[in-house]
Amino acid sequence: MSAEIVDRRFDRSPATIHTLSTRHALYVELTNGIVCEREVVGFHCRQYISRIHLMSFRPAGCTVRGTASGSGVHSYGVVFIDPECEDLRQHLAQIGREWAPFTGLRNQRLWDEMAPLLAECVSVDTKKRPLARFYAMGRAIALLALLADEAEQASCPGNGDRRVRSALSWIEDNLTREFTLEHLADVTNTSASQLVRLFRKTLGLTPMAYVSLKRVREAQRLLESSSMSVGQIALHLGYSDQSHFTHRFRANTGVTPAAYRRGLRV
């Protein structure tokens, strides 16, 4: 068993991912704002925005494909558990469950168990503290028990909800239109408050925050690849007020649209 914290720097072009897990892997997001799409082949395909403490589980043998896009540094923690580990084999046999992957889940019980394990594995020199291995192993067993208990309920929460799928599809098709939360709720046949709860559970943010972030990503693309002015881009993306667009862009990227474009020329 091992754990690490990974820092990846993103530029403006999407990064592609294609991996085959040979060990159980539990991931936790440590930064906000990266747009992620993950297909766990044979199980589900999910799109989500990274939010601190969102978790994903990949059982050994999973093939994962996807993309990630954003700007700045993306940090995440990961705990790897080898199913062939002699110390764990007996416990895995006793758990005796099918391991189901999940993506972008907020689960406080899993985080409470993972956080000290991640900290211990990252910081401890096991040569100086040989008993730390047993502490980490005990935590790993507890974490596996929780995963077995939670995986079936946690598997594919957003992918399995018709209303969230419908909302994401409609947003994608109507990103350049001006619309409200109530309008989005109407087209998905649910109430505004219920749609907010579903989005928070699935993506870790509200529907309109998701829309805002998607529009900012599209604005970045247009600032990079077109000659459209900032005002034209604002109108194209459904903002009737350029100052509102500038405010939302700066809130998500830390700079104004004009400063972002100037930075491309440096």
FITORKOL-247638 format. One line per 3 residues: number of its first residue (from 1); their letters; for each residue x, y, z of N, C-alpha, C. Coordinates in Angstrom, 1 decimal. Each point is the difference from the previous one (the first is absolute). Example, Ala and Ser with C-alpha at 12.3 -4.5 7.8 and 13.67 -1.06 7.14 Angstrom:
<nodes>
1> AS> 13.2,-5.7,7.8,-0.9,1.2,0.0,0.9,1.2,0.0 | -0.4,1.1,-0.7,0.9,1.1,0.0,-0.8,1.1,0.8
</nodes>
This chain:
<nodes>
1> MSA> 0.8,-1.2,0.0,-0.8,1.2,0.0,0.9,1.2,0.0 | -0.5,1.1,-0.8,0.8,1.2,0.0,-1.0,1.2,-0.2 | 0.5,1.2,0.3,-0.8,1.1,-0.2,0.8,1.2,-0.5
4> EIV> -0.5,0.9,-0.7,0.7,1.2,-0.4,-0.9,1.1,-0.3 | 0.5,1.2,0.0,-0.7,1.2,-0.4,0.7,0.5,-1.3 | -0.9,0.2,-1.1,0.5,0.3,-1.3,-0.4,1.4,-0.4
7> DRR> 0.9,0.7,-0.5,-0.2,1.4,-0.5,0.2,0.0,-1.5 | -1.0,0.3,-0.8,0.1,0.1,-1.5,-0.3,1.4,-0.4 | 0.8,0.6,-0.8,-0.2,1.3,-0.5,-0.7,-0.1,-1.4
10> FDR> -1.1,0.8,-0.1,-0.8,0.0,-1.2,0.2,1.3,-0.8 | 0.2,-0.1,-1.3,-0.1,1.2,-0.8,-1.5,0.1,-0.6 | -0.2,0.6,-1.0,-1.3,0.2,-0.5,-0.5,-1.1,-0.8
13> SPA> 0.8,-1.0,-0.5,-0.4,-1.1,-0.8,-0.4,-1.2,0.9 | -1.0,-0.7,-0.4,-0.4,-1.2,0.9,1.1,-1.1,0.0 | 0.1,-0.6,1.1,0.9,-1.2,0.1,-0.8,-1.2,-0.1
16> TIH> 0.5,-1.0,-0.7,-0.7,-1.3,-0.2,0.5,-1.0,1.0 | -0.9,-0.9,0.4,0.4,-1.1,1.0,-0.5,-1.3,-0.5 | 0.9,-1.0,0.1,-0.4,-1.4,-0.4,0.9,-0.9,0.9
19> TLS> -0.6,-0.6,1.0,0.7,-0.8,0.9,-0.7,-1.4,0.3 | 0.8,-0.9,0.4,-0.5,-1.3,0.4,0.5,-0.2,1.4 | -0.9,-0.2,1.0,0.3,-0.1,1.4,0.5,-1.5,0.3
22> TRH> 1.1,-0.1,0.5,0.5,-1.3,0.5,-0.2,-0.2,1.5 | -0.3,1.1,0.7,-0.3,0.0,1.4,-1.3,0.8,0.3 | -0.6,-0.3,1.1,-1.1,0.9,0.4,0.5,1.4,0.3
25> ALY> -0.7,1.0,-0.5,0.5,1.4,0.1,-1.2,0.8,0.5 | 0.2,0.8,1.1,-1.0,0.9,0.5,0.6,1.4,-0.2 | -0.6,0.9,-0.7,0.4,1.3,-0.3,-0.8,1.0,0.8
28> VEL> 0.6,1.1,0.4,-0.7,1.1,0.6,0.5,1.4,-0.6 | -1.0,0.8,-0.4,0.4,1.3,-0.6,0.4,0.9,1.1 | 1.1,0.8,-0.2,0.5,1.0,0.9,0.0,1.4,-0.5
31> TNG> -0.5,0.2,-1.2,-0.2,1.3,-0.6,-1.3,0.1,-0.7 | -0.4,1.2,-0.3,-1.3,0.3,-0.6,0.2,0.4,-1.5 | -1.1,-0.2,-0.8,-0.1,0.7,-1.3,0.5,-0.7,-1.2
34> IVC> 0.5,-1.3,0.1,0.5,-0.7,-1.2,-1.2,-0.7,-0.6 | -0.3,0.1,-1.3,-1.1,-0.7,-0.7,0.5,-1.3,-0.4 | -0.6,-1.1,0.6,0.4,-1.3,-0.2,-1.1,-0.9,-0.7
37> ERE> 0.4,-0.8,-0.9,-0.9,-1.0,-0.6,0.7,-1.4,0.2 | -0.7,-1.0,0.5,0.6,-1.3,0.3,-1.0,-1.1,-0.5 | 0.6,-0.9,-0.8,-0.8,-1.2,-0.4,0.7,-1.2,0.7
40> VVG> -0.7,-0.6,0.9,0.5,-1.3,0.5,-0.6,-1.1,-0.9 | 0.8,-0.6,-0.9,-0.5,-0.8,-1.0,-0.8,-1.2,0.5 | -1.2,-0.1,-0.5,-0.9,-1.1,0.5,-0.9,0.4,1.2
43> FHC> 0.2,1.2,0.5,-0.7,0.4,1.2,-0.8,1.4,-0.2 | 0.7,1.1,-0.2,-0.7,1.3,-0.1,0.9,1.0,-0.6 | -0.6,1.1,-0.4,0.7,1.2,-0.5,-0.5,1.2,0.7
46> RQY> 0.9,0.8,0.6,-0.4,1.1,0.8,0.8,1.3,-0.4 | -0.7,1.1,0.1,0.7,1.3,-0.1,-0.3,0.7,1.3 | 1.1,0.6,0.6,-0.2,0.7,1.2,1.1,1.1,0.1
49> ISR> -0.2,0.9,0.9,0.9,1.1,0.3,0.7,-0.3,1.3 | 1.3,-0.1,0.0,0.8,-0.3,1.2,-0.4,0.9,1.2 | -0.3,-0.6,1.1,-0.2,0.7,1.3,0.7,-0.7,1.1
52> IHL> 0.6,0.8,0.9,0.7,-0.6,1.1,-0.8,-1.1,0.7 | 0.6,-1.1,0.2,-0.5,-1.2,0.7,-1.0,-0.9,-0.9 | -0.2,0.4,-1.3,-0.7,-1.0,-0.8,0.9,-1.2,-0.2
55> MSF> -0.6,-1.2,0.0,0.8,-1.2,0.0,-0.4,-0.9,-1.2 | 0.9,-0.8,-0.5,-0.2,-1.0,-1.1,0.7,-1.2,0.4 | -0.6,-1.2,-0.3,0.6,-1.3,0.3,0.1,-0.8,-1.3
58> RPA> 1.2,-0.6,-0.2,0.3,-0.8,-1.2,0.4,-1.4,0.5 | -0.8,-1.0,-0.1,0.4,-1.4,0.4,1.1,-0.4,-0.9 | 0.8,-1.0,0.4,1.1,-0.6,-0.8,-0.7,-0.6,-1.2
61> GCT> 0.7,0.3,-1.2,-0.6,-0.6,-1.3,-0.8,1.0,-0.8 | -0.3,1.2,0.6,-0.8,1.0,-0.7,0.8,0.7,-1.1 | -0.6,0.2,-1.2,0.6,0.9,-1.0,-0.8,1.3,0.1
64> VRG> 0.8,1.1,0.0,-0.6,1.3,0.2,0.5,0.9,-1.2 | -0.9,0.6,-0.6,0.3,1.0,-1.1,-0.7,1.3,0.4 | 0.6,1.1,-0.5,-0.6,1.3,0.2,0.9,1.2,-0.3
67> TAS> -0.5,1.2,0.4,0.7,1.2,-0.2,-0.1,0.9,1.3 | 0.9,0.9,0.1,0.0,1.0,1.1,0.5,1.3,-0.6 | -0.7,1.1,0.3,0.4,1.3,-0.5,-0.2,1.1,1.0
70> GSG> 0.8,1.0,-0.1,0.0,1.1,1.0,1.3,0.8,-0.1 | 0.2,0.8,1.0,1.3,0.7,0.1,0.5,0.0,1.4 | 1.3,0.0,0.1,0.7,0.0,1.3,0.3,-1.4,0.5
73> VHS> 0.2,-0.2,1.3,0.4,-1.3,0.5,-1.2,-0.8,0.5 | 0.0,-1.3,-0.4,-1.1,-0.9,0.5,0.7,-1.0,0.9 | -0.5,0.0,1.3,0.6,-0.9,1.0,-1.1,-1.0,0.4
76> YGV> 0.5,-1.2,0.2,-0.9,-1.1,0.5,0.9,-1.0,0.8 | -0.7,-0.7,0.9,0.7,-1.0,0.7,-0.5,-1.4,-0.5 | 0.8,-1.0,0.2,-0.4,-1.3,-0.5,0.6,-1.0,1.0
79> VFI> -0.8,-1.0,0.3,0.5,-1.2,0.8,-0.2,-1.2,-0.9 | 1.1,-0.7,-0.1,0.1,-1.2,-0.8,0.0,-1.2,0.9 | -0.9,-1.0,-0.2,0.0,-1.2,0.8,0.1,-1.2,-0.9
82> DPE> 1.1,-0.8,0.2,0.3,-1.2,-0.9,-0.9,-1.1,0.5 | -0.9,-0.5,-0.9,-0.9,-1.2,0.4,0.8,-1.3,0.2 | 1.2,0.0,-0.5,0.8,-1.2,0.2,0.9,0.1,1.2
85> CED> 0.0,1.1,0.7,0.8,0.1,1.2,-0.3,-1.1,1.0 | 1.0,-0.7,0.5,-0.2,-1.1,0.9,-0.7,0.4,1.3 | 0.3,1.2,0.5,-0.6,0.4,1.3,-1.4,0.3,-0.2
88> LRQ> -0.5,0.3,-1.2,-1.4,0.4,-0.2,-0.8,-1.0,-0.6 | 0.6,-1.1,-0.6,-0.8,-1.0,-0.7,-1.1,-0.6,0.8 | 0.3,-0.4,1.2,-1.0,-0.6,0.9,-1.2,0.9,0.3
91> HLA> 0.3,1.3,0.2,-1.0,1.0,0.3,-0.9,0.2,-1.2 | 0.6,0.1,-1.2,-0.7,0.2,-1.2,-0.9,-1.2,-0.3 | 0.4,-1.2,0.3,-0.8,-1.2,-0.2,-1.2,0.0,1.0
94> QIG> 0.2,0.5,1.2,-1.1,0.1,1.0,-1.0,1.0,-0.4 | 0.4,1.1,-0.6,-0.9,1.1,-0.5,-0.8,-0.6,-1.1 | 0.6,-0.7,-1.0,-0.6,-0.8,-1.0,-1.1,0.7,-0.8
97> REW> 0.3,1.2,-0.4,-1.0,0.8,-0.8,0.6,0.3,-1.4 | -0.9,0.2,-1.0,0.3,0.6,-1.3,0.4,1.4,0.3 | 1.1,0.5,-0.6,0.4,1.4,0.2,-0.6,0.8,-1.2
100> APF> -0.8,1.0,0.4,-0.6,0.8,-1.0,0.7,1.4,0.0 | 0.4,0.5,-1.2,0.6,1.3,0.0,-1.0,1.1,0.2 | 0.4,1.2,0.4,-0.8,1.2,0.0,0.9,1.2,-0.3
103> TGL> -0.7,1.1,-0.4,0.7,1.1,-0.4,-0.6,1.3,0.5 | 0.9,0.9,0.6,-0.5,1.3,0.4,-1.0,0.0,1.1 | 0.2,-0.9,1.0,-1.0,-0.1,1.1,0.5,0.7,1.3
106> RNQ> -0.9,0.7,0.7,0.3,0.6,1.2,-0.4,-0.9,1.1 | 0.9,-0.6,0.8,-0.3,-1.0,1.1,0.9,0.3,1.2 | -0.7,0.6,1.0,0.8,0.4,1.2,0.6,-1.2,0.7
109> RLW> -0.7,-1.2,0.1,0.6,-1.1,0.7,1.3,-0.5,-0.7 | 0.0,0.0,-1.3,1.2,-0.4,-0.7,1.1,1.0,0.2 | -0.3,1.3,-0.1,1.0,1.0,0.2,0.6,-0.1,1.4
112> DEM> -0.8,-0.2,1.0,0.4,0.0,1.4,1.0,-1.2,0.2 | -0.2,-1.1,-0.7,0.9,-1.1,0.1,1.3,0.1,-0.9 | -0.2,0.7,-1.2,1.1,0.1,-0.9,1.0,1.1,0.5
115> APL> -0.5,1.1,0.5,0.9,1.2,0.3,1.2,-0.4,0.9 | -0.2,-0.7,1.1,1.2,-0.3,0.8,0.9,-1.1,-0.6 | -0.6,-0.9,-0.8,0.8,-0.9,-0.8,0.9,0.6,-1.0
118> LAE> -0.6,1.0,-0.7,0.7,0.7,-1.0,1.2,0.8,0.6 | -0.3,0.7,1.1,1.0,0.8,0.8,1.1,-0.9,0.5 | -0.4,-1.2,0.5,1.0,-0.9,0.6,0.9,-0.6,-1.1
121> CVS> -0.6,-0.4,-1.1,0.8,-0.6,-1.1,0.9,1.0,-0.7 | -0.4,1.2,-0.1,0.8,1.0,-0.7,1.1,0.5,0.9 | -0.2,0.1,1.3,1.0,0.7,0.9,0.9,-0.9,0.7
124> VDT> -0.3,-1.3,0.2,0.8,-0.9,0.9,1.1,-0.7,-0.8 | 1.2,0.0,0.6,1.1,-0.8,-0.5,-0.1,-1.4,0.7 | -0.5,-1.0,-0.7,-0.2,-1.3,0.7,1.3,-0.6,0.5
127> KKR> 1.1,0.4,-0.6,1.3,-0.6,0.5,0.3,0.5,1.4 | -0.5,1.3,0.3,0.2,0.5,1.3,-1.1,-0.4,1.0 | -1.2,-0.2,-0.6,-1.1,-0.4,0.9,-0.6,-1.3,-0.6
130> PLA> 0.6,-1.2,0.2,-0.5,-1.2,-0.6,-1.4,-0.4,0.4 | -0.5,0.4,1.2,-1.3,-0.3,0.4,-1.1,0.8,-0.7 | 0.4,1.1,-0.7,-0.9,0.8,-0.8,-0.7,-0.8,-1.1
133> RFY> 0.7,-1.1,-0.4,-0.5,-0.8,-1.1,-1.3,-0.7,0.5 | 0.0,-0.4,1.3,-1.2,-0.7,0.5,-1.1,0.9,0.2 | 0.3,1.3,0.4,-1.1,1.0,0.2,-0.6,0.2,-1.4
136> AMG> 0.8,0.2,-1.0,-0.5,0.2,-1.4,-0.8,-1.2,-0.5 | 0.4,-1.2,0.3,-0.7,-1.2,-0.4,-1.4,0.0,0.7 | 0.0,0.3,1.2,-1.3,0.0,0.7,-1.0,1.0,-0.6
139> RAI> 0.5,1.2,-0.3,-0.8,1.0,-0.7,-0.5,-0.5,-1.3 | 0.9,-0.7,-0.8,-0.3,-0.5,-1.3,-1.1,-1.0,0.1 | 0.0,-0.9,1.0,-1.1,-1.0,0.2,-1.3,0.7,0.3
142> ALL> 0.0,1.0,0.9,-1.2,0.8,0.3,-0.5,0.7,-1.3 | 0.9,0.5,-0.8,-0.4,0.7,-1.2,-0.7,-0.9,-1.0 | 0.6,-1.2,-0.1,-0.6,-1.0,-0.9,-1.4,-0.5,0.5
145> ALL> -0.1,-0.1,1.3,-1.3,-0.4,0.5,-1.1,1.1,-0.3 | 0.4,1.3,0.1,-0.9,1.0,-0.3,-0.3,0.1,-1.5 | 1.0,-0.2,-0.8,-0.2,-0.1,-1.5,-1.0,-1.1,-0.4
148> ADE> 0.2,-1.1,0.6,-0.9,-1.1,-0.3,-1.5,0.3,0.5 | -0.1,0.7,1.1,-1.3,0.3,0.6,-0.7,1.1,-0.9 | 0.8,1.0,-0.5,-0.5,1.1,-0.6,-0.1,-0.1,-1.6
151> AEQ> 0.8,-0.9,-0.6,0.2,0.1,-1.4,-1.3,-0.2,-0.8 | -0.9,-0.9,0.5,-1.2,-0.3,-0.8,-0.9,1.2,0.0 | -0.2,0.7,1.2,-0.8,1.2,0.0,0.6,1.2,-0.7
154> ASC> 1.4,0.0,0.1,0.7,1.2,-0.6,0.2,-0.1,-1.5 | -0.1,-1.2,-0.6,0.3,-0.2,-1.4,-0.8,0.9,-0.9 | 0.6,0.8,-0.8,-0.6,0.8,-1.0,-1.2,0.9,0.4
157> PGN> 0.2,0.8,1.0,-1.2,0.8,0.5,-0.5,0.9,-1.1 | 0.8,0.8,-0.7,-0.5,0.9,-1.0,-0.4,-0.7,-1.3 | 0.8,-1.1,-0.3,-0.3,-0.7,-1.3,-1.3,-0.7,0.1
160> GDR> -0.4,-0.4,1.3,-1.2,-0.7,0.1,-1.3,0.8,0.2 | 0.1,1.4,0.1,-1.1,0.8,0.3,-0.4,0.7,-1.3 | -1.2,-0.3,-0.5,-0.5,0.5,-1.2,0.0,1.5,-0.1
163> RVR> -0.4,0.6,1.1,-0.2,1.5,0.1,1.4,0.7,-0.2 | 1.0,-0.6,0.6,1.4,0.6,-0.1,0.5,-0.1,-1.4 | -0.2,-1.3,-0.6,0.4,-0.2,-1.4,-0.7,1.0,-0.9
166> SAL> -1.3,0.1,0.2,-0.8,0.9,-0.9,0.5,1.4,0.2 | 0.3,0.5,1.2,0.4,1.4,0.2,1.4,0.2,-0.7 | 0.9,-0.9,0.2,1.3,0.1,-0.6,0.0,0.1,-1.5
169> SWI> -0.9,-0.9,-0.6,-0.2,0.0,-1.4,-0.6,1.3,-0.5 | -1.0,0.5,0.7,-0.6,1.3,-0.4,0.9,1.1,0.1 | 0.8,0.1,1.1,1.0,1.1,0.1,1.0,0.0,-1.1
172> EDN> 0.5,-1.2,-0.4,0.9,-0.1,-1.1,-0.5,0.5,-1.3 | -1.3,-0.2,-0.2,-0.7,0.4,-1.3,-0.4,1.5,0.1 | -0.1,0.6,1.1,-0.5,1.3,0.2,0.9,1.0,0.7
175> LTR> 1.3,-0.3,0.0,0.9,0.7,0.8,0.1,1.5,-0.4 | -0.3,0.3,-1.3,0.1,1.4,-0.4,-1.4,0.8,0.2 | -1.0,-0.7,0.6,-1.2,0.7,0.2,0.0,0.5,1.5
178> EFT> -0.8,1.1,0.2,-0.2,0.5,1.3,-1.2,-0.8,0.6 | 0.2,-0.6,1.2,-1.1,-0.7,0.7,0.3,0.0,1.5 | -1.1,-0.3,0.7,0.1,0.0,1.5,-0.1,-1.4,0.5
181> LEH> 0.3,-0.1,1.3,-0.2,-1.3,0.7,-1.4,-0.6,-0.1 | -1.0,0.9,0.1,-1.4,-0.4,-0.1,-0.2,-0.6,-1.4 | 0.5,0.6,-1.0,-0.1,-0.5,-1.4,0.6,-1.4,-0.1
184> LAD> 1.2,-0.2,0.5,0.7,-1.3,0.0,-0.8,-1.0,0.7 | -0.6,0.4,1.2,-0.8,-1.0,0.7,-1.3,-0.4,-0.8 | -0.6,1.0,-0.7,-1.2,-0.3,-0.8,0.3,-1.1,-1.1
187> VTN> 1.2,0.2,-0.7,0.3,-0.9,-1.1,0.4,-1.4,0.5 | 0.3,-0.1,1.3,0.4,-1.3,0.5,-1.1,-0.6,0.9 | -1.2,0.7,0.0,-1.1,-0.5,0.8,0.3,-0.2,1.5
190> TSA> 0.6,0.9,0.6,0.3,0.0,1.4,-0.1,1.4,0.6 | 0.0,0.1,1.3,0.0,1.3,0.6,1.4,0.6,0.1 | 0.1,1.3,0.1,1.3,0.6,0.0,0.8,-0.5,1.2
193> SQL> -0.6,-0.1,1.2,0.7,-0.4,1.2,0.5,-1.4,-0.1 | -0.8,-0.9,-0.6,0.4,-1.4,-0.1,1.1,-0.1,-1.0 | 0.0,0.8,-1.1,1.1,0.0,-1.0,1.3,0.4,0.6
196> VRL> -0.1,1.0,0.9,1.2,0.5,0.7,0.6,-1.1,0.9 | -0.9,-0.7,0.7,0.5,-1.1,0.8,0.6,-1.1,-0.8 | -0.6,-0.4,-1.1,0.6,-1.0,-0.9,1.3,0.4,-0.5
199> FRK> 0.2,1.2,-0.5,1.3,0.5,-0.5,1.0,0.0,1.1 | -0.3,0.5,1.2,0.9,0.0,1.1,0.5,-1.4,0.3 | -0.9,-0.9,0.0,0.4,-1.4,0.3,0.9,-0.6,-1.1
202> TLG> -0.3,0.3,-1.2,0.6,-0.6,-1.1,1.3,0.7,-0.4 | 0.0,1.3,-0.1,1.1,0.8,-0.6,0.7,0.8,1.1 | -0.6,0.2,1.1,0.6,0.8,1.1,-0.2,1.5,-0.2
205> LTP> -0.9,0.4,-0.8,-0.3,1.4,-0.2,-1.4,0.1,-0.6 | -0.6,1.3,0.0,-1.3,0.2,-0.4,-0.2,0.0,-1.5 | -1.2,-0.2,-0.6,-0.1,0.0,-1.4,0.5,1.3,-0.7
208> MAY> -0.3,1.2,0.6,0.4,1.2,-0.7,1.5,0.2,0.2 | 0.6,-0.5,1.1,1.5,0.1,0.1,0.6,-0.9,-1.1 | -0.6,-1.1,-0.2,0.5,-0.9,-1.1,-0.1,0.7,-1.4
211> VSL> -1.1,0.7,-0.2,-0.2,0.7,-1.3,1.1,1.1,-0.1 | 0.2,0.7,1.1,0.9,1.1,0.0,1.4,-0.5,-0.4 | 0.4,-1.1,0.7,1.3,-0.6,-0.3,0.2,-0.5,-1.4
214> KRV> -1.1,-0.6,-0.6,0.1,-0.4,-1.3,0.1,1.1,-1.0 | -0.7,1.1,0.3,0.1,1.2,-0.9,1.4,0.6,0.1 | 0.6,0.0,1.2,1.3,0.6,0.1,1.0,-0.9,-0.8
217> REA> -0.1,-1.3,0.0,0.8,-0.8,-0.8,-0.1,0.3,-1.5 | -1.3,0.1,-0.4,-0.2,0.4,-1.4,0.5,1.4,-0.3 | -0.1,0.9,0.9,0.6,1.3,-0.2,1.5,0.0,-0.2
220> QRL> 0.7,-0.9,0.9,1.4,-0.1,-0.2,0.4,-0.5,-1.4 | -0.8,-1.0,-0.5,0.3,-0.5,-1.3,-0.2,1.0,-1.0 | -1.0,0.9,0.1,-0.3,1.0,-1.0,1.1,1.1,0.1
223> LES> 0.4,0.4,1.2,1.1,0.9,0.1,1.3,-0.4,-0.6 | 0.2,-1.3,0.0,1.2,-0.6,-0.5,0.0,-0.1,-1.5 | -1.2,-0.4,-0.6,-0.1,-0.4,-1.4,-0.8,0.9,-0.9
226> SSM> -0.6,1.0,0.5,-0.8,0.9,-0.9,0.4,1.4,0.2 | -0.5,0.9,-0.9,0.2,1.4,0.0,-1.1,0.8,0.7 | -1.0,-0.8,0.5,-1.2,0.7,0.6,0.5,0.8,1.2
229> SVG> -0.7,1.2,0.2,0.3,0.9,1.1,-0.6,-0.6,1.3 | 0.5,0.5,1.1,-0.6,-0.5,1.3,-1.5,0.2,0.1 | -0.5,1.2,-0.5,-1.4,0.2,0.0,-0.7,-0.9,-0.9
232> QIA> 0.5,-0.4,-1.2,-0.6,-0.9,-0.9,-0.1,-1.4,0.7 | 1.1,-0.4,0.6,0.0,-1.3,0.7,-1.0,-0.1,1.1 | -0.1,1.1,0.8,-1.0,0.1,1.0,-1.4,-0.2,-0.5
235> LHL> -0.4,0.7,-1.1,-1.3,-0.1,-0.6,-0.2,-1.4,-0.6 | 1.0,-0.6,-0.6,-0.1,-1.3,-0.6,-0.3,-1.1,1.1 | 0.6,0.2,1.2,-0.2,-1.0,1.1,-1.2,0.3,0.9
238> GYS> -0.9,0.9,-0.5,-1.2,0.2,0.7,0.0,1.1,1.1 | 1.1,0.8,0.1,0.1,1.0,1.0,-0.5,1.4,-0.7 | -1.1,0.5,0.5,-0.4,1.3,-0.5,0.8,1.2,0.5
241> DQS> 0.7,-0.3,1.1,0.9,1.1,0.7,1.4,-0.5,-0.1 | 0.9,0.8,-0.7,1.4,-0.4,-0.1,0.7,0.0,1.4 | -0.4,1.0,0.9,0.6,0.0,1.3,-0.3,-1.2,0.8
244> HFT> -1.2,-0.6,-0.2,-0.3,-1.2,0.7,0.9,-1.2,-0.5 | 0.1,0.0,-1.3,0.9,-1.0,-0.6,1.4,0.1,0.5 | 0.5,1.2,0.1,1.4,0.3,0.4,0.1,-0.5,1.5
247> HRF> -1.0,0.3,0.8,0.0,-0.4,1.4,0.1,-1.5,0.1 | -0.8,-0.7,-0.7,-0.1,-1.5,0.1,1.4,-0.6,-0.6 | 0.5,0.6,-1.0,1.3,-0.5,-0.6,1.1,0.1,1.0
250> RAN> 0.1,1.2,0.7,1.0,0.3,1.0,-0.2,-0.9,1.2 | -1.2,-0.3,0.4,-0.3,-0.8,1.2,0.5,-1.4,-0.3 | 0.0,-0.5,-1.2,0.4,-1.4,-0.3,1.5,-0.1,-0.4
253> TGV> 0.6,1.1,-0.6,1.4,-0.1,-0.5,1.0,0.8,0.8 | -0.5,1.0,0.7,0.8,0.9,0.7,0.5,1.3,-0.8 | -0.4,0.0,-1.3,0.3,1.2,-0.8,-1.2,0.4,-0.9
256> TPA> 0.0,1.2,-0.5,-1.0,0.4,-0.9,0.1,-0.6,-1.4 | -1.0,-0.1,-0.8,0.1,-0.5,-1.4,1.1,0.7,-0.8 | 0.1,1.3,0.1,1.0,0.8,-0.7,1.4,-0.4,0.4
259> AYR> 0.2,-0.1,1.4,1.3,-0.4,0.5,0.4,-1.4,-0.5 | -1.0,-0.9,0.0,0.2,-1.3,-0.4,0.5,0.0,-1.5 | -0.6,0.7,-0.8,0.4,0.1,-1.5,1.4,0.6,-0.1
262> RGL> 0.2,1.1,0.8,1.4,0.6,-0.1,1.1,-1.0,0.4 | -0.4,-0.9,1.0,1.0,-0.9,0.5,0.4,-1.1,-1.1 | -1.0,-0.2,-1.0,0.3,-0.9,-1.0,1.0,0.5,-1.0
265> RV> 0.2,1.3,0.0,1.0,0.6,-1.0,1.4,0.1,0.5 | 0.1,-0.3,1.3,1.3,0.2,0.7,1.0,-1.1,-0.5
</nodes>
